[in-house]
Every structure is written in structure tokens, then in C-alpha cells.
Amino acid sequence: MDDVKRTYREGEVETKEALRKADGDESLADKVGNAGDELRRQAGNLGDDVNDTSNRAGDTGNEAWRNSDGESLSDKIGNAGDDMRNDMDDR
């Protein structure tokens, strides 16, 4: 899902830059707008990366907690669900 959001952000920034250059004159306002769009794109991508990392860290902690008293059937199901979610996030 994060790849879809990244691709959308890239396309959005490139489209706005192209529209600003369409009149043949790149004014100071155009340059400021392009810089702002680029910063928002980078912040969005960074936020996705941080969110993904924290989700994986939380899943690792959950698995360790479930294994601390011996792994029951419900622990195995919980770990399998975490693994499936991580596999879907990787796609």
C-alpha cells in the first residue's frame, strides 16, 4: 500500500511542477511551490517508512510476549496473523 501512496505522491509533485512551468516562466512563487510540494512528498514517504518500522517492531514484541509462557494455540494464531499482515505490507 505504501508503494501506491509513494507513486501517487511522485505523480502529484511532477504534475504540479509541469503545470507551473507551462506558462514558460518559472517565478519565485513557482519555485517556492515546488519546494513545498517536494518537502510534503518527502515527509509523507518518511512517515510511511517510520510507520512500517514501528508496526514490525510491535509485531516482534508481541511474538516474544506470546512465547514467554510457552506457545499455546491462540499464540500460534496471533503470530500467524502478524506474519500474514507483514507479508501483505511487503507487497
N, C-alpha and C positions, 0 to 999 in steps of 0.2 A: 504494500500500500504506500509505503514511503517513497518508492520509486515513482509511482504515479504522481504523487504530490510534487516531487522534485522536477519531473518532466513538465508538469503544468507551470510551476514557478519559472522554469527556464523559458518556456514559450511565452509566458506573460511578459517577462522582462524584455525579451527580444522584440516582441510586438510593439511594446510601448516605445522602445528606442527607435524602431523603424518609423513609427508614426511621428515621433518628434523630429526626425531627420527628413521627413517627407517634404517639408516646405523648402528644403535646400539650405536653411540657415539654422545652425546649432547655437542657440542663445545660451546665456548663463543660466536661465531658468530651465532649459532643456538639460544642461549638464547636471544641475542640482537634482532634477527629477530622476535622471538616470542613476546618479549616485544613491539616491534614496531607495529606488527600486532594487538596486544591487544589494544594499545593506539589508533590506527586508527579505530578499531571497536567501542570503547567507544566514540570517538569523533563523529563518524557517527551517532550513536544512540542518542547521546546528541543533535546533530544538528537536527535530525528528531523531537525530543521532543520539542525543542525550536521553530521550525518552526510551529508545530502543535498548540502550545500555542499562538503564535503570530497571526496565522490565526483565531483562535477562538476569541481572543481579538478584532481583527479588525472587525469581523462579529458582535460582540456585540455593538461596536461603531457605525457601520453602521445602525443597527436596531434602536438604540437610536436616531440617527440623523433623520432617516426616520419618527419616531414617534413624533418628536418635533413640527411639524406643523399640526398634525392630520394625520391619516394614509390614504393615497389615494390608489387607486387600484395598481398603479405602486409600491408603497411602500410595499404593501402586496406581490406582485410578487417577489420583490427583497428579502424580508425576507424569503419567501418560498424557493427561490434558495439557500440562505445561509444555511437554515436548511437542505435542501437535500444534499448539499455538505458536511456538517458536519456529516450527517448520513452515507454517503459513506466513509468518512475518518475513522469512528469508526469501520468499518467492516474489 
